[in-house]
Each structure stands twice: as structure tokens, then as C-alpha cells.
């Protein structure tokens, strides 16, 4: 969670500087680091390299903590959305015009 907290602080700092793409990137990583910490804390049996890819981490988060666990489906959707936004921010920066989910 320390890594997630650092990434979150970086996201806020970048946002204050007007770097929304950088802020989106760091906010996404804050969420992924928090999801990884939650998976580790849950004690769920996982492959050692589960966090190597974002899609692998999202899948494990959904399977172990959302499907039959204590985390709401909304959190999984937000994690997916953060990944989409980070990819768009890193590649094109045109994510600001995307509609926000309800």
C-alpha cells in the first residue's frame, strides 16, 4: 500500500501542475498497486507473477476479490476504466473527451 500511496501523491502533484496525462498515469498505478496489495492481503492462491500484466492483475482481482469476495463489481469496473484511461493518456492524451461511466 505504500507504493499505492506514493503513486496517489504523485498523481495529485501532477494534477496541480496541470499535467493531466501524467496524473492519469500515476492515479492508475495507485489503483493497481492497491489492488495488488489487496490480493496479497487476501491470502488468495495466485501465480507468483500475477501482477506482471495489467490484464492479469485485473482478472485476478475480479476472480479472487469480486466474484465471490468482499469487493463490489463497481471497483472492478473502476480498475478497468483506469487502465483504459491510462492507455489513452500515455498514447494520445485524448481521453479527456470520453464520457464518464454512470
Secondary structure as the mmCIF struct_conf table of DSSP 4:
data_model
#
loop_
_struct_conf.conf_type_id
_struct_conf.id
_struct_conf.beg_label_comp_id
_struct_conf.beg_label_asym_id
_struct_conf.beg_label_seq_id
_struct_conf.end_label_comp_id
_struct_conf.end_label_asym_id
_struct_conf.end_label_seq_id
HELX_RH_AL_P HELX_RH_AL_P1 UNK A 2 UNK A 16
TURN_TY1_P TURN_TY1_P1 UNK A 17 UNK A 18
HELX_RH_AL_P HELX_RH_AL_P2 UNK A 20 UNK A 42
TURN_TY1_P TURN_TY1_P2 UNK A 43 UNK A 43
TURN_TY1_P TURN_TY1_P3 UNK A 48 UNK A 49
HELX_RH_3T_P HELX_RH_3T_P1 UNK A 50 UNK A 52
BEND BEND1 UNK A 53 UNK A 53
HELX_RH_AL_P HELX_RH_AL_P3 UNK A 54 UNK A 61
HELX_RH_PI_P HELX_RH_PI_P1 UNK A 62 UNK A 66
BEND BEND2 UNK A 67 UNK A 71
HELX_RH_AL_P HELX_RH_AL_P4 UNK A 73 UNK A 91
TURN_TY1_P TURN_TY1_P4 UNK A 92 UNK A 92
BEND BEND3 UNK A 93 UNK A 93
HELX_RH_3T_P HELX_RH_3T_P2 UNK A 94 UNK A 97
BEND BEND4 UNK A 98 UNK A 98
HELX_LH_PP_P HELX_LH_PP_P1 UNK A 99 UNK A 101
#
